[in-house]
Amino acid sequence: MPYVHHDTLAIHYQVWGQPERPALALVFGFGMSARDWLDFGYIAALQTHFYLIAIEVRGHGDSSAPHHPGDYALPAMASDIAAVLDQLTIARATLWGYSLGAKMVLAYAAAQPDRVAALVLGGCEMHAKVDLDNDVVSQALAQGGQAWCSLWQQMFDVPTPLAARLQQADTASLLALRQAEARWPDLSDAPARLAMPCLLYAGEHCFYRAATAAMAEAFPNSRYLQRSGRTHFDLMPDSAWICHEVIASFARPAII
């Protein structure tokens, strides 16, 4: 399995497709992994159009998972993305992040805009509002993997492979991440400085829908798409429509 060693940690990633295609880096949400991009159909839809790099930032998937909140500062999370792209000698890429992954991608773009060809940001906000004293995520993580999986199962019909990964998760590392997230900086100043094309999307019933739509107004070159009937969670496996939009927007035409 490919890793990059960065900041004393091993950061795992997976690649699909041909390197001569446009590079598309993928960063999923809180507690998720590269496997979810595969299981939800994104890789099958995208790999003939892009060189795909699914990045498991620290605390996720097969990457190192420290247990101290200080290891999960937002710039450090964004630096994991940079480290993988550096190892692959990718100077410029489109970046796609969903939920917490979108926030990491936005932080990376704000720090290194010249390396970003375009952005795809789904179901996200620019400033975390985490009240650790009344946070169901932290409470579930403190109880372990079964409680963590049960919380997800209250949100949508969790596929069996994902449920197994949630039950086996290193919940101590995710709790440290959640505690760090409560102190992450507001990114509201970032979009106005980013001129690259940006595609934003959310489900009609996503709890971040209004925030995501408002973000589209902040970017100079963006558009917003909304998926009817979907929530933050059941939008994730509904991949075909958004993959179609990403291909139409950011893939090079096939050479015949």
N, C-alpha and C positions, 0 to 999 in steps of 0.2 A: 504494500500500500504506500502511496506517495505521501511524504511528509516534508515540511520545511521546519528547520529548527530555528526558533526565533524567540528572543526575550526569555531564554532558559526553558521554553516550552516547545513541544512538538505539535505543529499545526497540520492536521490531516486535510487532504483535498482529493477530489476525483476529477478526471477529465474524460470527455467524450468528444467525438468528431475530429475533423481535420484541422491542424494548426493553421493552414492557409485561409481558413474561414475567419470572419470577424469574431473576435474574442468576446464572450459573454460570461461574466462571473456571477455566480448565484449564491446568495446568502439567505437562508431561511430564518424563521423566527425563533423565539425563546424555547430552548430545549429541543430543537429539531436538528436534523442531520442531512447530509448529502443524500442519504437513502430516500428521504421523503420526496425530493425532486424526481427521483427515479420512480418510486411507487405511485406517485400521483400523475404520472404521464408526461411531465414536462420534458424529460430527456428524450423520450421517443419522438415527441413533436418537434424538438428544436435541433437535434444533433446533426441533421443533414444541412442545416443552414448556418450553424455557428460552431466555433470551437468552445465547448462548454467547460467551465471550471467551477465545480461546486465546492465551496470553501466551508469547512467546519471550524469556525472561530473557537478560541479557547473556551472550555467548558461544554463543548458540544461534540456529539458523535464520538469519533476515535481520537480527538485531539486531547492534549493535556487539560486537566480540570483542577486548577488550584482551588483551595477552599477559603481564600482570604478575599474580602471585597476589594482590597486595594489592587488586586490583579485584574480587575474588571472595569477600570476607568474607560470611558468611551474612546479616547485617543488610542489606548492600547488595543481595544477590540478592532478599531479601524486599521491599526498597524498590522494585524494578522492578515488582512486582505492584501495589503501592500507586499508583505513578505512572500505570500504565495505567488502573486503576479511577478515579483522580482525573480523568484526562482525559475519561473517559466519564461523569463525574458519577454514579458508582455508589456510593452511600453504604454499601450492605450487599449482600453476595453469599455464595452458597455457593461454597466453593473445593474443587477436586478436584486432588490431586497424586498422581503415581505415581513411586515410587522416589526419586531425588534431588529430584524436583519435590514430593513429599510433605513432605520435610524443609523446603523453602522455604516451602511453604504453612503448615506448622505454625509456623515462625518468624514468618510474617506474622500468624497468628492470635494468637500469644503477645504480639506487640507491639500489635495493634489488635483486641482481641476484640470490641469493640462493632460492628465492621464485618463480622463473620463470622456469617452465618445458620446455616451448617452446614459440616461438613468431610467430605470423602471422601478417605481416605488408603490407597493401595495399595502393597504390597510395599516396606516401609520399616523404618527403625530410627530411634531417637532420638539415637544418637551414632555418628558415622563411625569406623570402625576401619580406617584406611588406613595401611599400613606402606609408605612410599614406597621403601624399600630392596628390597622384595620384592613389588612391585605389578604384576601383569600388565597392568592398565589403563595405567599410566604407561609401561610398557615398549612397549606397542603404539603409544601416541600419539607417543612419541619417534621411532618409525620411519615415521610418516606415515599417510596415509589408507588405503592398501591393507592395511597391517597392522592398523589399527583395524577395518576392515570384516571382515577375516579372523577377528579375535577374536570379533566378533559371530556370524559364521557357524559358529563352534564351539558356540555356545549354542542356536541355533535356525535354522529355515529362513527366512532374511532375505528379505523381498520385494524384488523388483528395484528399485523406486523408493527404498526405504530404503537398500539397498546402495549405490546411486549417491550418495546424500547422505552416507553415511558415508565413502566414498572421497574425496569432495570437501571433507570437513570441514576447518575450520581447526584442525588438531590442536595447534598451539602454544597457542591459547587454551584448548582443553580440557585440555591438560597443566597450564596455569596454574591452572585451576579445580580439577583433581585435587589439586594441591599445596596449594591453599587449603583444600580440603575436609578434608585431614588435620588441620587446626587448627580446624575448626569446633567451636563449643561443644556440650556435651551439653544436649539439650532435655528431659531426663527430668523436670524440675520443671514443664514447661509444661502437660501434660494435666490435672492436678488443678485448675488454675485456669481451665479452659475448660468452660463449662457448656453450650455449644451441642451439638446432636446431632452425632454423629460415626460414620460408617460406615467400617470398616476391612476390608480384604480382601487375600488373598494366594493364590498357587497352593500346592497340596499339597506340591510339591517346591521351592518358592522358598527360596533361601538366607536370606531374611528372614522366613520364615513364623513362626518362634517369636517373633521380635522384634515382628512386627506383631500377633500374637495377644496378646502381653504388653501392648502399648500399649493394647489395648481394655480391659484391666483397670484402666488408669490414668486413663481418661476417666470422668467422672461419668455421662455419658449417651451410651453407645456400644453398638455391636454389631459382631461380627466374622463375616465370611463367608470360606469357604475353597473354592476351586475344585479339584475332584478331578482328579488327573493332570497338573496344569499346573506349569510352572516359572516363574521370575521373568520369563523372556523370552517364552515362547509364550503366557503369559497375556495379553499386551498386545493381540494381534489377536483374542483371544476376548472380544469386547466386548459382545455382545448381552445376556448374563445380568446383567452388572454395570450396564449402562445401564438395564435393566428395574428393578433394585433402586433405583437412584438416582431414576428417575422416580417409582416408587411411594412413595419416602420423602420427596422434596423438591420435586416439581412441584405446582403448583396444579391442582385439577381443571379440566377444560375447561368453558367456559361454553357451554351449549347453548341 
